Amino acid sequence: MTGKMIPIVANDGGKFSAYLALPPAGKGPGLIVLQEIFGVNRHIRDVADHYAEEGYVVLAPDLFWRMQPGVQLGYTGQDSQQALGFYQRFDVDQGMKDIADTVRTLRGMHECDGKVGALGFCLGGKLAYLAAIRCEVNAAISYYGVAIEQNLDEARKSKCPILFHFAGKDRFVTGAAREQVRKALAGRDDAEFYLYPDADHAFNRRDGDSFHASAASLAQSRTLAVLHRALGPRYDLNALWDAHTGDEFDIRDVDQTMATMVKDAYVNHIPTMTGGTGYKNLHAFYKNHFIPGLPKDVKITPVSRTIGSDRVVDELLFSFTHDIEIDWMLPGVPPTGRHVDIPLIAVVQFRGGKIYNEHIYWDQASALIQVGLLKPNGLPIVGIDATRKLLDETLPSNTLIKTASK
């Protein structure tokens, strides 16, 4: 944990605590993280720390303080039953007043630039929805919010962009409830709804049984898209990615390359499963394999680039003369001296202005054909023709389909 607990004065004179996490820059837009029924436990603090790394000044208020200050529960056994009891006794209207006090406190902090979003899970997902109506936040994100349908009479009063993440297998938020929420906000250009069919309730909770990695990752990108538009911060992912590839391929400096990445970054070259996870392993990979294994004449030709909220997708032509053993692409293959041109895709995820991961794909069959290690011999694979077709769409299609019409 990188944050600390701070006091918040309630409008009625009481005092409660909130977990504060600051971004690396020390200041930025504000974000309120609203708890599940288990209190401001490790998971909620982890979420706060994560969004602080994304550039937000984050406060996670203790919303159960009027019943019992400092609730931090697990997800099974007696803890689960105790959490359910807190949920059943929780006064939503009073809780919203405490959230309004949290928003007011955050906006008044010198670290906050004045804009504030609300992000909540489960019970907090409902409270984030209500914050869009009652607390004058600039954006609201609801993850599998429970019982939102009970407050849909207020839906049209929401004053900011709002995003709903729903789980297809969620027994606490039924399909009928999801549809009620959708209909209540129908026609709103700033209301977004996403369903993750194979995910269950709490799919974003990493330390829970229902964690669903792909749903959580996709939901996070959609969340950041809304937050970036409404609050900022705005990172120049185009320039950041260009700087990283320049350090790799032009300057060929390991430490400068690593300086563009977060400490727990990872790289996965999908066809050969080469790369590394974490600073130590990835640094060793760049130092001992990737950078010294780059051919002298390696050339990258851009074909297309798509930039999202936290990702860049590059479509490239990767060209080189096989004058050195490239053990991250062609491990164990001595230099053949042959020229290779292959299509390559890089999917790059960023976190707080630095690279978090790279998923790199290329046509390994085409590479093996071009260095003379694989013969098509009737197999449904091609060599340099794949590159030629990438650059010239008018070249013939369906040449591998024997029954294709001419």
DOLOMAR-484729 format. One record per residue (C-alpha): residue in three letters; chain; x, y, z negated. Coordinates in steps of 0.02 Angstrom, whole numbers, plus 32768, in hexadecimal, padded with zeros to 4 digits. Example, Ala and Ser with C-alpha at 12.3 -4.5 7.8 and 13.67 -1.06 7.14 Angstrom:
BEGIN
NODE, aa, ch, u, v, w
NODE, ala, A, 8267, 7F1F, 7E7A
NODE, ser, A, 82AC, 7FCB, 7E9B
end
This chain:
BEGIN
NODE, aa, ch, u, v, w
NODE, met, A, 8000, 8000, 8000
NODE, thr, A, 803F, 80AD, 802B
NODE, gly, A, 7FB6, 8118, 7FDC
NODE, lys, A, 7F7E, 814B, 7F2F
NODE, met, A, 7EDF, 8167, 7ECC
NODE, ile, A, 7EA4, 821B, 7EB8
NODE, pro, A, 7E10, 8264, 7E58
NODE, ile, A, 7D75, 82AE, 7EAA
NODE, val, A, 7CFD, 831E, 7E4C
NODE, ala, A, 7C47, 82F2, 7E6D
NODE, asn, A, 7BC8, 837A, 7E89
NODE, asp, A, 7B6E, 834A, 7DE7
NODE, gly, A, 7C0D, 835E, 7D82
NODE, gly, A, 7C49, 82AA, 7D7B
NODE, lys, A, 7CF1, 8271, 7DBA
NODE, phe, A, 7D1F, 81DA, 7E23
NODE, ser, A, 7DBA, 819B, 7E7D
NODE, ala, A, 7DE6, 8182, 7F33
NODE, tyr, A, 7E78, 812E, 7F88
NODE, leu, A, 7EDC, 81AD, 7FED
NODE, ala, A, 7F4D, 8178, 807D
NODE, leu, A, 7FAE, 81FB, 80DF
NODE, pro, A, 7FED, 81F0, 8194
NODE, pro, A, 80A7, 81F4, 81BD
NODE, ala, A, 8097, 82AA, 81F2
NODE, gly, A, 804E, 82D6, 8148
NODE, lys, A, 7FB3, 8326, 8192
NODE, gly, A, 7F2C, 8306, 8212
NODE, pro, A, 7E72, 82E9, 8227
NODE, gly, A, 7E13, 82A0, 8193
NODE, leu, A, 7DC1, 81F5, 8188
NODE, ile, A, 7D52, 81AF, 80FF
NODE, val, A, 7D5D, 80F1, 80EF
NODE, leu, A, 7CC0, 80AB, 809F
NODE, gln, A, 7CCB, 8008, 803E
NODE, glu, A, 7C76, 7F62, 804B
NODE, ile, A, 7C19, 7F20, 7FB2
NODE, phe, A, 7CC0, 7EE6, 7F6A
NODE, gly, A, 7CFE, 7F94, 7F3D
NODE, val, A, 7D9D, 7FED, 7F6F
NODE, asn, A, 7DFF, 7F4C, 7F6F
NODE, arg, A, 7E9E, 7F1D, 7FCA
NODE, his, A, 7E46, 7F09, 8071
NODE, ile, A, 7DFA, 7FB7, 806C
NODE, arg, A, 7EA1, 8002, 8038
NODE, asp, A, 7EF4, 7FA5, 80C8
NODE, val, A, 7E74, 7FF1, 813F
NODE, ala, A, 7E99, 809D, 80F7
NODE, asp, A, 7F54, 8084, 810B
NODE, his, A, 7F3C, 8049, 81BE
NODE, tyr, A, 7ED8, 80E1, 81F2
NODE, ala, A, 7F54, 8151, 819A
NODE, glu, A, 7FD9, 8107, 820B
NODE, glu, A, 7F67, 8134, 829D
NODE, gly, A, 7F75, 81EA, 8268
NODE, tyr, A, 7EE3, 8205, 81F0
NODE, val, A, 7EDA, 824A, 8140
NODE, val, A, 7E73, 81BF, 80F2
NODE, leu, A, 7E09, 81BC, 8054
NODE, ala, A, 7DB2, 811C, 801A
NODE, pro, A, 7D3D, 814E, 7F8A
NODE, asp, A, 7D0B, 80DB, 7EFC
NODE, leu, A, 7C50, 80D9, 7F1D
NODE, phe, A, 7C23, 8064, 7E8D
NODE, trp, A, 7C6D, 80D7, 7E09
NODE, arg, A, 7BC5, 8103, 7DBE
NODE, met, A, 7BAA, 804A, 7D95
NODE, gln, A, 7C5F, 8019, 7D74
NODE, pro, A, 7CFB, 807B, 7DA6
NODE, gly, A, 7D87, 8025, 7E03
NODE, val, A, 7D2B, 7F8D, 7E48
NODE, gln, A, 7DA1, 7F1D, 7EAC
NODE, leu, A, 7D58, 7E72, 7ED2
NODE, gly, A, 7D81, 7DD9, 7F38
NODE, tyr, A, 7D09, 7D7F, 7FAD
NODE, thr, A, 7CE1, 7CDA, 7F58
NODE, gly, A, 7C95, 7C92, 7EBA
NODE, gln, A, 7C6F, 7D06, 7E2B
NODE, asp, A, 7CB9, 7D9C, 7E86
NODE, ser, A, 7C3E, 7D84, 7F14
NODE, gln, A, 7BAB, 7D7B, 7E9B
NODE, gln, A, 7BE7, 7E15, 7E3F
NODE, ala, A, 7BF8, 7E74, 7EE3
NODE, leu, A, 7B46, 7E46, 7F12
NODE, gly, A, 7B0B, 7E88, 7E6B
NODE, phe, A, 7B61, 7F2F, 7E88
NODE, tyr, A, 7B12, 7F39, 7F35
NODE, gln, A, 7A64, 7F18, 7EF0
NODE, arg, A, 7A77, 7F9F, 7E6C
NODE, phe, A, 7ACB, 801E, 7EDD
NODE, asp, A, 7A6B, 80C2, 7EF4
NODE, val, A, 7A83, 80EC, 7FAC
NODE, asp, A, 7A44, 819F, 7F9D
NODE, gln, A, 7AB8, 81C3, 7F0B
NODE, gly, A, 7B45, 816D, 7F67
NODE, met, A, 7B2B, 81E1, 7FFC
NODE, lys, A, 7B3E, 8276, 7F88
NODE, asp, A, 7BE4, 822E, 7F4D
NODE, ile, A, 7C19, 8217, 8002
NODE, ala, A, 7BEB, 82CC, 8026
NODE, asp, A, 7C5A, 82FE, 7F94
NODE, thr, A, 7CE6, 8293, 7FDE
NODE, val, A, 7CD1, 82E8, 8087
NODE, arg, A, 7CD5, 8392, 8033
NODE, thr, A, 7D72, 8363, 7FD2
NODE, leu, A, 7DCA, 8321, 806C
NODE, arg, A, 7DA1, 83BB, 80D3
NODE, gly, A, 7DE7, 8426, 8048
NODE, met, A, 7E8F, 83CD, 8044
NODE, his, A, 7F1E, 842A, 8098
NODE, glu, A, 7F52, 8387, 80EE
NODE, cys, A, 7EAB, 837D, 814B
NODE, asp, A, 7E8D, 83E6, 81E7
NODE, gly, A, 7DD4, 83F7, 81BF
NODE, lys, A, 7D8B, 836E, 822D
NODE, val, A, 7D4D, 82D3, 81D1
NODE, gly, A, 7D0A, 822C, 820C
NODE, ala, A, 7CB5, 81A0, 81AD
NODE, leu, A, 7CE1, 80E8, 81C4
NODE, gly, A, 7C86, 8061, 8162
NODE, phe, A, 7C71, 7FA5, 8154
NODE, cys, A, 7BD9, 7F40, 811C
NODE, leu, A, 7B88, 7FB0, 8098
NODE, gly, A, 7C04, 8035, 80D1
NODE, gly, A, 7BC7, 801C, 8183
NODE, lys, A, 7B1A, 8056, 814F
NODE, leu, A, 7B65, 80E6, 80EC
NODE, ala, A, 7BCC, 811C, 8183
NODE, tyr, A, 7B2B, 8124, 81E9
NODE, leu, A, 7ADA, 818F, 8162
NODE, ala, A, 7B75, 81FC, 8157
NODE, ala, A, 7B57, 822B, 820D
NODE, ile, A, 7AAE, 826F, 81D4
NODE, arg, A, 7ACA, 82B3, 8125
NODE, cys, A, 7B83, 82DE, 8113
NODE, glu, A, 7BAE, 8346, 81AC
NODE, val, A, 7C3C, 82D4, 81E3
NODE, asn, A, 7C82, 82E6, 8293
NODE, ala, A, 7C76, 822C, 82C0
NODE, ala, A, 7C34, 818D, 8270
NODE, ile, A, 7C65, 80D8, 828A
NODE, ser, A, 7BFB, 804A, 8244
NODE, tyr, A, 7C3F, 7F99, 823A
NODE, tyr, A, 7BB4, 7F18, 8220
NODE, gly, A, 7B4F, 7F93, 81B8
NODE, val, A, 7AC9, 7F3E, 814F
NODE, ala, A, 7A16, 7F7C, 813A
NODE, ile, A, 7A2A, 800F, 81B0
NODE, glu, A, 797C, 7FE9, 81F0
NODE, gln, A, 7937, 8026, 8149
NODE, asn, A, 796D, 80D9, 8170
NODE, leu, A, 7946, 80E9, 8228
NODE, asp, A, 78CA, 8175, 8208
NODE, glu, A, 7965, 81E3, 81F7
NODE, ala, A, 79BB, 81A5, 8295
NODE, arg, A, 7990, 823A, 8302
NODE, lys, A, 79DD, 82AF, 8282
NODE, ser, A, 7A8D, 826F, 829F
NODE, lys, A, 7AFD, 82FC, 82D9
NODE, cys, A, 7B9B, 82A8, 8318
NODE, pro, A, 7BDA, 8218, 8383
NODE, ile, A, 7BB3, 8171, 8333
NODE, leu, A, 7BF3, 80C3, 835B
NODE, phe, A, 7BA9, 801D, 8323
NODE, his, A, 7C09, 7F78, 8321
NODE, phe, A, 7B96, 7EE1, 830D
NODE, ala, A, 7BC1, 7E27, 82FB
NODE, gly, A, 7B5C, 7DAA, 835E
NODE, lys, A, 7B61, 7D26, 82D3
NODE, asp, A, 7B3D, 7DA0, 8244
NODE, arg, A, 7AB6, 7D58, 81D3
NODE, phe, A, 7AB0, 7DFA, 8170
NODE, val, A, 7A8C, 7E67, 8209
NODE, thr, A, 7A0F, 7E0A, 8276
NODE, gly, A, 79F4, 7E20, 832F
NODE, ala, A, 794D, 7E72, 8309
NODE, ala, A, 79A2, 7EF0, 8295
NODE, arg, A, 7A25, 7F18, 8319
NODE, glu, A, 799E, 7F37, 8399
NODE, gln, A, 7940, 7FAB, 8323
NODE, val, A, 79DD, 8014, 830D
NODE, arg, A, 79FD, 8019, 83C7
NODE, lys, A, 794B, 804F, 83EF
NODE, ala, A, 794D, 80D6, 8369
NODE, leu, A, 79E3, 8128, 83BD
NODE, ala, A, 79B3, 8101, 8471
NODE, gly, A, 79DC, 818E, 84E8
NODE, arg, A, 7A67, 81D5, 847C
NODE, asp, A, 7B03, 81EA, 84E8
NODE, asp, A, 7B70, 81F0, 844D
NODE, ala, A, 7B30, 814D, 8401
NODE, glu, A, 7B8E, 80AF, 8431
NODE, phe, A, 7B63, 7FFB, 8408
NODE, tyr, A, 7BD4, 7F63, 841A
NODE, leu, A, 7BAB, 7EAE, 83F7
NODE, tyr, A, 7C31, 7E2A, 83D8
NODE, pro, A, 7BD0, 7D8A, 83FC
NODE, asp, A, 7C49, 7D0C, 83AF
NODE, ala, A, 7C72, 7D72, 8314
NODE, asp, A, 7C22, 7D6A, 8268
NODE, his, A, 7C06, 7DEA, 81DF
NODE, ala, A, 7CAB, 7E32, 819E
NODE, phe, A, 7D08, 7E06, 823E
NODE, asn, A, 7D7F, 7E97, 821F
NODE, arg, A, 7DB7, 7E59, 8172
NODE, arg, A, 7E63, 7E0C, 818E
NODE, asp, A, 7E67, 7DAF, 80E9
NODE, gly, A, 7DB9, 7D65, 80FD
NODE, asp, A, 7D79, 7CC3, 8147
NODE, ser, A, 7D15, 7D22, 81CB
NODE, phe, A, 7DA7, 7D82, 8215
NODE, his, A, 7D9C, 7D80, 82D2
NODE, ala, A, 7E3D, 7DC2, 831E
NODE, ser, A, 7E00, 7DED, 83CD
NODE, ala, A, 7D5F, 7E3F, 8390
NODE, ala, A, 7DC0, 7EA4, 830F
NODE, ser, A, 7E3F, 7EDE, 838F
NODE, leu, A, 7DBC, 7F0F, 840E
NODE, ala, A, 7D53, 7F68, 838B
NODE, gln, A, 7DEA, 7FC8, 834F
NODE, ser, A, 7E10, 8009, 83FE
NODE, arg, A, 7D5C, 8041, 8412
NODE, thr, A, 7D60, 8092, 8366
NODE, leu, A, 7DFE, 80F2, 838F
NODE, ala, A, 7DB2, 812C, 8434
NODE, val, A, 7D23, 817F, 83D6
NODE, leu, A, 7D92, 81C5, 834C
NODE, his, A, 7E11, 820B, 83C7
NODE, arg, A, 7D8B, 8263, 842C
NODE, ala, A, 7D32, 82AB, 8395
NODE, leu, A, 7DC1, 82CD, 831D
NODE, gly, A, 7E68, 82AF, 836E
NODE, pro, A, 7EF8, 8295, 835D
NODE, arg, A, 7F26, 8287, 8414
NODE, tyr, A, 7FC2, 822A, 8446
NODE, asp, A, 8012, 8232, 84F2
NODE, leu, A, 8018, 8176, 850E
NODE, asn, A, 8054, 8190, 85C1
NODE, ala, A, 80F0, 81ED, 8586
NODE, leu, A, 810C, 8176, 84F4
NODE, trp, A, 810A, 80DD, 8564
NODE, asp, A, 817B, 8130, 85E5
NODE, ala, A, 81F7, 815C, 855B
NODE, his, A, 81F8, 80A8, 851D
NODE, thr, A, 8215, 805C, 85C9
NODE, gly, A, 829C, 80DE, 85EB
NODE, asp, A, 82F7, 80A8, 854D
NODE, glu, A, 82E9, 7FF3, 8583
NODE, phe, A, 8311, 7FF6, 863C
NODE, asp, A, 8371, 8098, 865B
NODE, ile, A, 83D1, 80C1, 85BB
NODE, arg, A, 83CF, 800B, 8582
NODE, asp, A, 83E0, 803C, 84CB
NODE, val, A, 839A, 7FC2, 844C
NODE, asp, A, 8389, 803B, 83BA
NODE, gln, A, 8335, 80C1, 8424
NODE, thr, A, 82BD, 803F, 8467
NODE, met, A, 8292, 8005, 83B7
NODE, ala, A, 827A, 80B9, 837E
NODE, thr, A, 81E1, 80C4, 83F0
NODE, met, A, 818D, 8033, 8395
NODE, val, A, 813C, 8019, 82EB
NODE, lys, A, 8198, 7FAE, 826B
NODE, asp, A, 8128, 7F15, 8282
NODE, ala, A, 8123, 7F1F, 8340
NODE, tyr, A, 8122, 7E85, 83AC
NODE, val, A, 8142, 7E59, 8463
NODE, asn, A, 80FD, 7DBF, 84BA
NODE, his, A, 8131, 7D92, 856A
NODE, ile, A, 809E, 7D20, 858D
NODE, pro, A, 80E6, 7CAD, 8616
NODE, thr, A, 8183, 7C7F, 85B3
NODE, met, A, 814D, 7CA8, 8500
NODE, thr, A, 81E8, 7D13, 84E7
NODE, gly, A, 81F0, 7DB0, 847D
NODE, gly, A, 81E7, 7DC7, 83C2
NODE, thr, A, 817A, 7DF7, 832E
NODE, gly, A, 81B3, 7E75, 82AB
NODE, tyr, A, 8245, 7EEF, 82B0
NODE, lys, A, 82D1, 7E73, 828A
NODE, asn, A, 829B, 7DEF, 8309
NODE, leu, A, 826E, 7E6C, 8390
NODE, his, A, 8311, 7ECD, 837A
NODE, ala, A, 8372, 7E2B, 838D
NODE, phe, A, 830F, 7DFF, 8429
NODE, tyr, A, 8331, 7EA7, 847B
NODE, lys, A, 83E9, 7EA4, 8447
NODE, asn, A, 8413, 7DF0, 8472
NODE, his, A, 839E, 7DC5, 8500
NODE, phe, A, 8332, 7E49, 8552
NODE, ile, A, 83A7, 7EDD, 8570
NODE, pro, A, 8445, 7E79, 8596
NODE, gly, A, 83DA, 7E08, 8604
NODE, leu, A, 83A0, 7E93, 8678
NODE, pro, A, 83E1, 7E86, 872A
NODE, lys, A, 844B, 7F19, 8767
NODE, asp, A, 83D1, 7F4E, 87EE
NODE, val, A, 832D, 7F32, 8792
NODE, lys, A, 82A5, 7FA4, 87D7
NODE, ile, A, 81F4, 7FC6, 879B
NODE, thr, A, 8176, 8007, 8819
NODE, pro, A, 80D1, 8047, 87D0
NODE, val, A, 8033, 8008, 8822
NODE, ser, A, 7FAF, 8046, 87A7
NODE, arg, A, 7FA3, 8083, 86F4
NODE, thr, A, 7F0B, 8085, 8683
NODE, ile, A, 7F12, 80E8, 85E0
NODE, gly, A, 7E97, 80C6, 8553
NODE, ser, A, 7E83, 8101, 84A1
NODE, asp, A, 7F10, 8095, 845E
NODE, arg, A, 7F4C, 8032, 84F5
NODE, val, A, 7FA5, 8047, 859A
NODE, val, A, 7F90, 7FC4, 8622
NODE, asp, A, 8015, 7FCB, 86A9
NODE, glu, A, 800C, 7F6D, 874D
NODE, leu, A, 80BD, 7F65, 8792
NODE, leu, A, 812E, 7F1A, 8815
NODE, phe, A, 81C7, 7ED4, 87BD
NODE, ser, A, 825D, 7EC3, 8831
NODE, phe, A, 830F, 7E85, 8814
NODE, thr, A, 839F, 7E1F, 8856
NODE, his, A, 83BA, 7D83, 87EF
NODE, asp, A, 8470, 7DAD, 87C8
NODE, ile, A, 846C, 7D7A, 8710
NODE, glu, A, 8413, 7CF9, 86A7
NODE, ile, A, 836F, 7D4D, 8674
NODE, asp, A, 834D, 7CE2, 85DD
NODE, trp, A, 82AC, 7D3D, 85AE
NODE, met, A, 8261, 7D1E, 865C
NODE, leu, A, 82C2, 7C8D, 86A8
NODE, pro, A, 8313, 7C3A, 8610
NODE, gly, A, 8399, 7BBA, 8639
NODE, val, A, 839E, 7BE9, 86F2
NODE, pro, A, 844D, 7C1C, 872F
NODE, pro, A, 8455, 7CB5, 87A2
NODE, thr, A, 8420, 7C8A, 8853
NODE, gly, A, 8448, 7D31, 88A4
NODE, arg, A, 839A, 7D34, 88F0
NODE, his, A, 832A, 7DCE, 88F4
NODE, val, A, 8283, 7DC2, 8899
NODE, asp, A, 81E7, 7E2F, 88A3
NODE, ile, A, 8159, 7DFE, 8830
NODE, pro, A, 80B7, 7E4F, 87F4
NODE, leu, A, 80BB, 7E75, 8739
NODE, ile, A, 8039, 7EB3, 86BD
NODE, ala, A, 8063, 7F09, 8618
NODE, val, A, 7FDB, 7F20, 8595
NODE, val, A, 8021, 7F93, 850F
NODE, gln, A, 7FCC, 7FBF, 846B
NODE, phe, A, 7FFD, 8059, 8407
NODE, arg, A, 7FE8, 8085, 8351
NODE, gly, A, 7FFD, 8137, 8316
NODE, gly, A, 8066, 8170, 83A9
NODE, lys, A, 80D8, 80D7, 83AD
NODE, ile, A, 80CE, 8030, 8404
NODE, tyr, A, 8081, 7FA4, 839F
NODE, asn, A, 8085, 7F16, 841C
NODE, glu, A, 80A5, 7EE7, 84D1
NODE, his, A, 8052, 7E58, 852D
NODE, ile, A, 80B2, 7E3F, 85D0
NODE, tyr, A, 8071, 7DD1, 865D
NODE, trp, A, 80C2, 7DA3, 8702
NODE, asp, A, 80B1, 7D22, 878C
NODE, gln, A, 812E, 7C9F, 8753
NODE, ala, A, 8109, 7C2A, 87E4
NODE, ser, A, 8134, 7CB4, 8860
NODE, ala, A, 81D6, 7CD8, 8803
NODE, leu, A, 8208, 7C1F, 8805
NODE, ile, A, 81E3, 7C12, 88BE
NODE, gln, A, 824B, 7CAC, 88E5
NODE, val, A, 82E5, 7C6D, 8885
NODE, gly, A, 82D6, 7BC3, 88DB
NODE, leu, A, 82A2, 7B59, 8846
NODE, leu, A, 81F2, 7B31, 8880
NODE, lys, A, 81B0, 7AFE, 8929
NODE, pro, A, 80F8, 7B1D, 8952
NODE, asn, A, 80E6, 7A73, 89A8
NODE, gly, A, 802B, 7A84, 89B4
NODE, leu, A, 8016, 7ACD, 8905
NODE, pro, A, 7FA0, 7B63, 88F3
NODE, ile, A, 8030, 7BDE, 88D3
NODE, val, A, 808A, 7C61, 8939
NODE, gly, A, 8130, 7CBC, 8931
NODE, ile, A, 8159, 7D68, 8977
NODE, asp, A, 80B2, 7D6B, 89D2
NODE, ala, A, 805B, 7D95, 892D
NODE, thr, A, 80C1, 7E36, 8922
NODE, arg, A, 80A3, 7E63, 89D7
NODE, lys, A, 7FE8, 7E4C, 89C1
NODE, leu, A, 7FEC, 7EB7, 8923
NODE, leu, A, 8037, 7F47, 8985
NODE, asp, A, 7FD0, 7F30, 8A24
NODE, glu, A, 7F1C, 7EFA, 8A0C
NODE, thr, A, 7F05, 7EE6, 8AC9
NODE, leu, A, 7F71, 7E49, 8ACD
NODE, pro, A, 7F0F, 7DA6, 8AE2
NODE, ser, A, 7EAE, 7D62, 8A4D
NODE, asn, A, 7E7E, 7CAD, 8A27
NODE, thr, A, 7F16, 7C62, 8A7D
NODE, leu, A, 7F1C, 7BD7, 89FB
NODE, ile, A, 7E65, 7BA7, 8A18
NODE, lys, A, 7E67, 7B29, 8AA4
NODE, thr, A, 7DAB, 7B39, 8AC3
NODE, ala, A, 7DAB, 7BF7, 8AC6
NODE, ser, A, 7D60, 7C44, 8B62
NODE, lys, A, 7DD9, 7CA2, 8BD2
end
